[in-house]
Amino acid sequence: NAGVTQTPKFRVLKTGQSMTLLCAQDMNHEYMYWYRQDPGMGLRLIHYSVGEGTTAKGEVPDGYNVSRLKKQNFLLGLESAAPSQTSVYFCASTPSGSESTGELFFGEGSRLTVL
Amino acid sequence: RKEVEQDPGPFNVPEGATVAFNCTYSNSASQSFFWYRQDCRKEPKLLMSVYSSGNEDGRFTAQLNRASQYISLLIRDSKLSDSATYLCAVEVPSSNTGKLIFGQGTTLQVKP
């Protein structure tokens, strides 16, 4: 059972380049999230989705876009990377409704460095 | 004031010690609370949910104080393997989105 899988796990970008992080979950979860984690800042929510075809902004959405075309996938895009986006990115998912225990299931993280 | 706050530590304790962490939250309407454990360069994993009546899982005890708006985690008989960062998380109330707000984490180092 793979759970939540993030690709790539590591990436180095130059300022201005674009890239997409892919998150895939095989647990049929309705809700999915993208967080970033920086030293001393904890986990901050970038964007989230409560179902296929829906996305919403979190706490720190600027500079990022997301898409949820399929229920199992949640993509995070950086159109023009900036050094301030150097971070560790975590995707998470959780079921909705009666199946929900409140627990988020995280991927292993994607370490992004923007030079 | 941050929505969820923790003392980042580090807490350096000897093996066998008892250590406690607190986490304060600002939204009095919050209903669901959690402690996550994060090992170095790994993803966070749920350690335990925090119930109103308090709950215990082996050496770990979590408690909720609604009046003062904080949750706590008590670790008894600390082991070397308890060394990690402990994140508290609070569900955004009435959002029906499952969103969690995390504290910045408290680092625990258990020394031999």
Interface residues (C-beta under 8 A of the other chain):
Chain A: Y31 Y33 Y35 G40 M41 G42 L43 R44 L45 Y48 V50 A56 G58 F90 T94 S96 S100 T101 G102 E103 L104 F106 G107 E108 G109
Chain B: V4 Q6 P8 S32 F34 R41 K42 E43 P44 K45 L46 S49 L87 A89 E91 N96 T97 G98 K99 L100 I101 F102 G103 Q104 G105
